[in-house]
Amino acid sequence: MKIRNQWPVLPIVAGLASGLLTGCGTESGDSAGDGSNVVVGMSDDVLATDPASGYDPGSWLLFNNVFQSLLSFPKGATEPQPEAAENCAFTDTRTTVYTCTLKDGLKFSNGDELTSEDVKFSFDRMLKINDPDGPAIMFPMLDKVETPDAKTVVFRLNTADATFPSKIASGAGSIVDHGQYDADGLRKDGKAIGSGPYQLDSFDDGQAVFSVNENYKGTAKVNNTGVTLKFFDGDQTALKQAIQNGDVDIAYRGLTAGDIADTEKADDGTGVEVVEGSSAEVQHLVFNMDDPVAGKLGVRKAIAHLLDREALIKNVYQGTATPLYSIIPAGIAGHNTAFFDTYGARPSKAKAQAALRKEGITGKVKLTLWSTPSRYGPATDQELNAIAGQLNASGLFDADVKSVPFGRYEKDIAAGKYGVYVKGWVPDYPDADNFTAPFFGKGNVLSNNYDNGTITGSLIPRTAALTNRAATDKEFGELQDIVADELPVLPVWQAKQYAVVRDGVYGLEYCLDASTVFRFWELSKDA
């Protein structure tokens, strides 16, 4: 997202299902549970119930369960499949016309019929409102939406975009009832009317309550009678106590690395267990290319040669992440190891010093690293202090860390006040495009004054036009090599994913994959 700004203290968002290791929650289906209500706790807030506004993990969790999209990501899959649509396809040779036909008999939870008018209304409304905290930023290519009849939707794009199906399969593609939403403004009452597997019964600061939508017609098979989502507002201790005491069945987001380690080490019989998986969430150091210090390539290269990712992960995150040597994470097609190939895994003072000398720098480099734990978690300050310590230990830097609230952080970045700062990213959809175009395309979200003509003028447009995503590896490899050489960002870690689940709760592994969709309907528990 975005920087789809999350605040997991340890990385715990989109996991790859194939990497799960768990002794509970490994099966779903009729034999797994009795269809009881499942209680999920997380530290994230749900910032919006209106799909035209929400662009955060908590809000998309709600959208993916309450609203339908034309397409969706089946469990364990990275290719979108029909959901509200019967079928969808590009209907021209330039991948600029995308046509979908709706299923028969679609209805919203209030009984209203869902037609192509609702689909067009949803996209037109999102783009018209263009909320700064919403997903409209994902659709600069969308020129107009046409509805030849009640079941047909035609998307006309102003540029080729082979990833358009993945974009509309995400929370950004949520379909709303045109009779229940204002075309010109956001809904403010905390309610949501969708056609997904669940309906939102109530929503407040403490929890959201979901029941099964009896009007739902789609691919999901619901294995419970409803889900209660409890919010812990960043209180990790309270979330840990809640899972231990049985007040929640699943702790999905927000436990510390120490909490995870303690739970894994606990003796059997505690009634809780850790579910582990890999993830597509990443974190980078970002360099302001116009900064008088960080704007110097030699300084950036010196930092790249001194960063000890292994030590960071061991000492700060206690093994709950993996070193990242690319802007495209492992598990996503197009990934390479450009930063490992260029700078290696082991810190080198000699190479760092040589990079500074080539820049004409002989004294210590004074540098401030900027952090915002209110968005990326309390461990972010600890991490950046550890990085500053690594730089200073070389004798080549005089680095410190400053930490500010997120509101000020974003404003100061936009104003160019920071030379080095941290950014985390949770993908909108599992494609290399979502780790490159938002960072290095035109109007990128990093606000670091980086522009490479080969990337923006050639590589990103070429990859966007290829419907065969496997054929993009060469271009994405070239893009990553350019970024490793010019260093507008420095990848630090890739998340692993963790959730803690109580005995007798099933189906969690089907909620944790690279699509980032947490599927309420897969959850069940014993009576």
C-alpha positions in Angstrom: 0.0 0.0 0.0 1.1 3.1 -0.5 3.3 3.3 1.6 0.7 1.2 2.8 1.6 2.1 6.1 1.5 -0.5 8.7 2.6 -0.6 12.2 3.6 -4.1 12.9 6.4 -4.1 15.5 7.8 -7.2 13.9 6.9 -7.9 10.3 3.6 -9.8 10.3 1.6 -9.2 7.2 1.4 -11.1 4.0 2.8 -14.6 4.3 3.3 -17.3 1.7 1.2 -20.2 2.5 3.8 -22.7 1.4 6.1 -21.6 4.2 3.7 -22.1 7.0 4.9 -24.2 10.0 2.1 -24.9 12.4 0.7 -27.6 14.6 -2.8 -26.1 14.9 -5.0 -24.4 12.4 -3.8 -26.6 9.6 -7.1 -27.8 8.2 -10.3 -26.1 7.3 -13.7 -27.6 6.3 -16.7 -29.2 7.9 -14.7 -31.5 10.2 -12.6 -28.7 11.6 -15.1 -26.9 13.7 -18.7 -26.3 14.5 -19.2 -23.0 12.8 -18.8 -20.9 16.0 -18.0 -17.2 16.1 -14.2 -16.6 15.9 -12.6 -13.7 17.8 -9.5 -12.1 16.2 -7.3 -9.5 17.9 -4.9 -7.1 16.2 -3.0 -4.0 17.1 -3.9 -2.2 13.9 -6.8 0.1 13.7 -9.4 0.0 10.9 -9.0 3.6 9.7 -12.0 3.5 7.2 -15.1 1.5 6.4 -15.5 3.3 3.1 -13.4 1.7 0.3 -12.9 5.1 -1.3 -10.8 6.1 1.7 -9.1 3.2 3.4 -5.6 2.4 2.2 -4.2 0.6 5.3 -4.0 -3.1 6.3 -6.8 -2.9 8.9 -9.2 -1.2 6.5 -8.4 -3.6 3.7 -9.0 -6.5 6.0 -12.6 -5.2 6.4 -13.0 -4.5 2.7 -11.9 -8.0 1.7 -14.5 -9.6 3.8 -17.5 -7.2 3.5 -17.2 -6.1 -0.2 -16.8 -8.1 -3.4 -14.4 -7.3 -6.2 -14.8 -8.4 -9.8 -11.8 -10.7 -9.2 -10.2 -12.1 -6.1 -7.1 -14.1 -5.1 -7.9 -17.7 -4.2 -6.1 -19.0 -1.1 -2.5 -19.7 -1.9 -2.7 -18.1 -5.3 -1.1 -15.0 -6.8 -3.2 -14.9 -10.0 -6.7 -13.3 -9.6 -9.7 -15.3 -10.5 -13.4 -14.4 -11.1 -15.4 -13.4 -8.0 -18.3 -11.1 -8.6 -17.5 -11.5 -12.3 -18.3 -14.6 -14.3 -15.3 -13.8 -16.5 -12.9 -11.0 -17.3 -10.3 -10.5 -20.0 -8.4 -8.0 -22.0 -10.3 -7.5 -25.2 -7.7 -5.7 -27.3 -4.2 -6.5 -28.3 -2.7 -3.5 -26.4 -4.0 -4.4 -22.9 -5.9 -1.2 -22.7 -9.5 -2.5 -22.8 -10.5 -4.9 -20.0 -14.0 -6.4 -20.1 -15.9 -8.2 -17.3 -19.2 -10.0 -17.3 -21.0 -10.2 -14.0 -22.5 -13.3 -12.4 -26.3 -13.7 -12.3 -28.2 -12.9 -9.1 -25.7 -10.8 -7.3 -27.1 -8.9 -4.3 -25.8 -6.6 -1.6 -26.3 -7.5 2.0 -29.4 -5.2 2.2 -31.0 -7.1 -0.7 -30.3 -4.5 -3.4 -29.4 -6.0 -6.8 -25.7 -5.6 -7.9 -25.3 -4.6 -11.5 -22.7 -3.0 -13.8 -24.0 0.4 -12.7 -22.7 -0.3 -9.2 -19.3 -1.3 -10.5 -19.0 1.8 -12.6 -20.2 4.0 -9.7 -17.7 2.5 -7.3 -14.7 3.3 -9.6 -16.0 6.7 -10.7 -16.7 7.6 -7.1 -13.3 6.5 -5.8 -11.5 8.5 -8.5 -13.7 11.6 -8.1 -13.3 11.7 -4.4 -9.6 11.0 -4.8 -9.1 10.8 -1.0 -5.5 11.3 0.0 -5.8 8.3 2.3 -7.6 6.2 -0.4 -6.6 3.9 -3.2 -7.3 6.2 -6.2 -3.5 6.6 -6.5 -3.5 3.0 -7.9 -5.5 3.9 -11.0 -3.8 6.7 -13.0 -4.2 4.4 -16.0 -8.0 4.2 -15.8 -9.6 6.6 -18.4 -13.2 5.6 -18.1 -15.7 2.8 -17.2 -18.5 1.9 -19.6 -21.6 -0.3 -19.0 -23.1 -1.5 -22.3 -25.7 -3.5 -20.3 -26.5 -4.5 -16.7 -24.0 -7.3 -16.7 -21.1 -5.9 -18.7 -18.3 -3.6 -17.5 -15.7 -2.2 -19.8 -12.6 -0.5 -18.4 -10.7 1.7 -20.9 -7.1 2.4 -19.9 -5.0 5.3 -21.2 -1.8 3.2 -21.0 -1.2 -0.5 -21.2 -1.4 -2.2 -17.8 -1.2 -6.0 -17.6 -1.4 -5.8 -13.8 -4.9 -4.1 -13.9 -6.6 -7.4 -13.0 -4.5 -7.7 -9.9 -5.3 -4.1 -9.0 -9.1 -4.6 -9.2 -8.8 -7.9 -7.3 -7.5 -6.0 -4.3 -9.3 -4.0 -1.7 -9.2 -1.1 -4.1 -11.7 -2.9 -6.3 -14.4 -3.1 -3.7 -17.9 -2.7 -5.2 -20.4 -0.5 -3.2 -24.1 0.0 -3.6 -24.8 3.1 -5.6 -28.0 3.7 -3.7 -26.2 3.7 -0.4 -23.2 5.8 -1.0 -22.7 9.5 -1.9 -21.0 9.9 -5.3 -19.2 13.1 -4.1 -18.2 12.3 -0.5 -17.1 9.7 2.0 -19.5 7.8 4.2 -19.1 9.0 7.8 -21.5 6.7 9.8 -19.1 3.8 10.2 -21.4 1.5 8.3 -20.6 -0.6 5.2 -23.0 -2.1 2.6 -21.3 -4.7 0.4 -21.9 -8.0 -1.3 -19.1 -10.0 0.2 -19.2 -13.1 2.5 -19.9 -11.0 5.6 -21.9 -8.0 6.6 -20.7 -5.4 9.2 -23.1 -5.4 12.1 -21.3 -2.9 14.3 -18.1 -0.9 14.4 -16.6 1.2 17.1 -13.2 2.0 18.7 -13.1 -1.3 20.5 -14.3 -3.9 18.0 -16.0 -4.7 14.7 -18.6 -7.4 14.6 -19.3 -9.3 11.4 -22.0 -11.9 10.6 -22.5 -14.1 7.6 -24.1 -12.3 4.6 -27.0 -14.6 3.5 -27.2 -12.8 0.1 -23.6 -13.5 -0.8 -22.9 -15.3 -4.1 -19.3 -16.0 -4.8 -16.4 -18.4 -4.4 -16.0 -18.3 -0.6 -17.3 -21.2 1.6 -17.9 -19.8 5.1 -16.9 -22.0 8.0 -18.1 -20.0 10.9 -21.2 -18.0 12.1 -19.3 -14.8 12.2 -16.1 -13.0 13.3 -15.5 -10.4 16.0 -12.4 -8.2 15.3 -11.0 -6.7 18.5 -8.8 -3.7 18.3 -5.9 -3.2 20.8 -4.7 0.2 19.5 -1.0 -0.7 19.7 -1.2 -2.2 23.2 1.0 -5.3 22.6 0.9 -6.3 26.3 -2.9 -6.4 26.3 -3.0 -8.4 23.0 -0.6 -10.9 24.4 -2.7 -11.3 27.6 -5.8 -11.6 25.5 -4.5 -14.6 23.5 -3.1 -16.2 26.6 -6.3 -15.8 28.6 -8.5 -17.0 25.7 -10.2 -13.6 25.2 -9.3 -13.8 21.5 -8.8 -17.0 19.4 -6.2 -15.5 17.1 -3.6 -12.7 17.6 -3.1 -11.6 14.0 -1.0 -8.5 14.1 1.1 -6.6 16.7 2.9 -9.0 19.0 6.5 -8.1 19.6 9.4 -10.3 18.5 10.0 -11.1 22.1 6.4 -12.2 22.5 6.7 -14.5 19.5 10.0 -16.0 20.8 8.5 -16.6 24.3 5.5 -18.3 22.8 7.6 -20.5 20.6 9.8 -21.5 23.6 6.9 -22.2 25.9 6.2 -25.8 27.0 3.4 -27.7 25.4 0.1 -27.4 27.1 -0.1 -23.6 27.1 -3.1 -23.8 24.7 -1.5 -21.4 22.2 0.9 -21.9 19.3 2.7 -19.7 16.8 1.9 -19.9 13.1 4.9 -18.8 11.0 5.2 -17.9 7.4 7.2 -15.8 5.0 5.9 -12.4 3.8 6.0 -9.9 1.0 6.3 -7.0 3.4 9.6 -5.1 3.1 11.4 -2.2 4.8 13.9 0.2 3.2 16.2 3.1 4.2 15.3 5.9 1.8 17.8 8.5 0.7 16.8 12.1 -0.3 18.8 12.5 -3.5 18.8 16.3 -3.1 20.2 16.2 0.5 23.7 17.8 0.8 24.9 14.6 2.6 22.8 11.7 1.7 22.6 13.0 -1.9 26.2 12.0 -2.4 26.6 8.6 -3.9 29.8 7.9 -2.0 27.9 8.4 1.3 25.1 6.1 0.2 27.6 3.4 -0.9 29.5 3.6 2.4 26.2 3.0 4.3 25.4 0.0 2.0 28.9 -1.4 2.7 28.5 -1.0 6.5 24.9 -2.2 7.0 24.9 -5.6 8.8 21.4 -6.9 8.2 22.1 -10.2 10.0 23.0 -8.5 13.2 19.9 -6.3 13.0 17.6 -9.2 12.6 19.2 -11.2 15.3 19.5 -8.4 17.9 16.4 -6.3 17.1 13.9 -8.6 15.5 15.1 -11.9 17.1 14.9 -13.8 13.9 11.5 -12.6 12.9 12.6 -11.3 9.5 15.1 -12.1 6.8 17.8 -10.0 5.2 16.6 -8.2 2.0 19.0 -7.7 -0.8 16.6 -6.5 -3.5 13.7 -4.1 -3.9 11.5 -7.0 -5.0 11.2 -9.5 -2.2 11.9 -13.2 -2.4 8.8 -15.2 -3.5 7.7 -12.5 -6.0 8.5 -13.2 -9.6 11.3 -10.9 -10.8 13.3 -11.0 -7.6 17.0 -10.9 -7.8 19.9 -10.2 -5.4 21.3 -7.0 -6.9 22.3 -5.5 -3.5 24.0 -8.7 -2.4 25.9 -8.9 -5.7 27.0 -5.3 -5.5 27.7 -4.8 -1.8 27.9 -8.3 -0.3 26.4 -9.6 3.0 29.4 -8.8 5.3 30.1 -5.3 6.3 33.4 -3.9 4.9 35.0 -0.8 6.4 37.6 -0.8 3.7 35.1 -0.6 0.9 33.0 2.0 2.8 36.1 4.1 3.3 37.1 3.8 -0.4 33.6 5.0 -1.4 33.9 8.1 0.8 37.4 8.8 -0.4 36.3 8.6 -4.0 33.7 11.2 -3.1 36.4 13.4 -1.6 35.3 12.9 2.0 38.1 12.4 4.5 36.4 13.3 7.8 33.5 11.7 9.7 30.2 12.0 8.0 27.6 13.6 10.2 24.2 12.0 9.5 20.7 11.8 11.1 18.5 8.8 10.6 14.8 9.6 10.9 12.2 7.2 12.4 8.5 7.1 13.2 7.6 4.3 15.5 4.0 5.4 15.6 3.6 4.0 12.1 6.2 1.3 11.8 6.3 0.1 15.4 8.4 0.7 18.5 11.2 -1.6 17.2 11.8 0.9 14.4 13.6 3.3 16.8 15.7 0.4 18.1 16.5 -0.7 14.6 17.7 2.7 13.4 19.7 3.2 16.6 21.4 -0.2 15.8 22.1 1.0 12.2 23.6 4.3 13.5 25.7 2.2 15.9 27.0 0.1 13.0 27.9 3.2 11.1 29.6 4.9 14.0 31.5 1.7 14.9 33.3 2.0 11.6 34.8 5.3 12.7 33.6 6.8 9.4 30.3 8.3 10.6 28.9 10.4 13.3 25.2 9.2 13.1 22.3 9.8 15.3 18.6 9.0 15.3 15.6 11.3 15.6 12.1 9.9 16.1 8.9 11.9 15.4 5.1 11.3 15.1 3.9 10.1 11.7 2.0 13.3 10.9 5.1 15.4 11.1 7.3 12.7 9.6 5.3 12.6 6.3 5.1 16.4 6.1 8.8 16.8 6.7 9.7 14.1 4.1 7.5 15.9 1.5 9.3 19.2 2.4 12.7 17.5 1.8 13.8 18.0 5.4 15.3 14.5 5.9 18.3 13.0 4.3 17.8 9.4 5.4 14.5 7.9 6.6 12.7 4.6 6.9 9.8 3.3 4.9 7.8 0.1 5.2 5.7 -1.4 2.4 2.9 -3.9 2.4 1.9 -4.9 -1.2 -1.4 -4.2 -2.7 -1.1 -7.2 -5.0 1.6 -9.9 -5.4 3.5 -8.6 -8.5 6.9 -7.1 -8.9 5.2 -4.0 -10.4 3.9 -3.1 -6.9 7.4 -3.0 -5.5 8.8 -0.9 -8.4 6.3 1.5 -10.0 5.2 3.1 -6.7 8.8 3.7 -5.7 10.5 4.7 -9.0 7.7 5.6 -11.4 6.5 9.1 -12.1 5.1 10.8 -8.9 6.5 8.0 -6.7 5.5 7.7 -3.1 9.0 8.0 -1.6 9.3 11.8 -2.1 13.1 11.4 -2.4 13.7 13.3 -5.6 14.9 10.3 -7.5 14.2 10.0 -11.2 15.8 7.6 -13.7 14.8 8.0 -17.3 15.4 4.4 -18.2 13.2 3.2 -15.4 10.4 5.6 -15.9 10.5 5.9 -19.7 11.3 2.3 -20.7 11.4 -0.4 -18.0 8.2 0.3 -16.1 6.1 0.9 -19.2 7.5 -2.3 -20.8 6.8 -4.5 -17.8 3.3 -3.0 -17.4 2.4 -4.0 -21.0 3.4 -7.7 -20.7 0.5 -10.0 -19.8 2.9 -12.9 -19.5 4.3 -11.8 -16.1 7.1 -14.4 -16.3 8.4 -12.6 -19.4 9.2 -9.5 -17.3 12.1 -11.0 -15.4 14.8 -9.4 -17.6 13.4 -5.9 -17.4 12.8 -6.2 -13.6 16.3 -7.5 -13.2 17.7 -4.5 -15.1 15.6 -2.2 -13.0 16.9 -3.7 -9.7 20.5 -3.5 -11.0 20.1 0.2 -11.7 18.7 0.9 -8.3 21.5 -1.0 -6.6 24.0 1.0 -8.5 22.4 4.4 -7.9 21.1 3.7 -4.4 18.0 5.9 -3.9 16.9 3.2 -1.4 18.7 0.5 0.6 16.6 -2.6 1.3 16.9 -3.8 4.9 14.6 -6.7 5.7 11.8 -8.8 4.4 9.1 -9.9 6.8 8.3 -13.3 8.1 4.7 -13.5 9.2 3.5 -14.6 12.6 0.1 -15.1 14.2 -0.6 -16.8 17.5 -3.6 -19.1 17.6 -5.4 -21.0 20.4 -5.9 -24.8 20.2 -9.1 -25.8 18.4 -9.0 -23.0 15.9 -8.6 -24.0 12.2 -8.0 -22.6 8.8 -5.6 -19.9 9.6 -3.0 -20.9 7.1 -5.5 -20.1 4.4 -5.6 -16.5 5.6 -1.9 -15.9 5.3 -0.5 -15.8 1.8 1.2 -13.4 -0.6 -2.1 -11.8 -1.7 -2.4 -10.1 1.8 -6.1 -11.2 2.0 -7.1 -12.3 5.5 -10.0 -14.6 4.7 -12.5 -14.7 7.6 -14.5 -17.4 5.9 -11.6 -20.0 6.2 -11.7 -19.8 10.0 -13.5 -22.2 12.3 -13.2 -23.5 15.8 -14.3 -26.2 18.1 -17.3 -25.5 20.3 
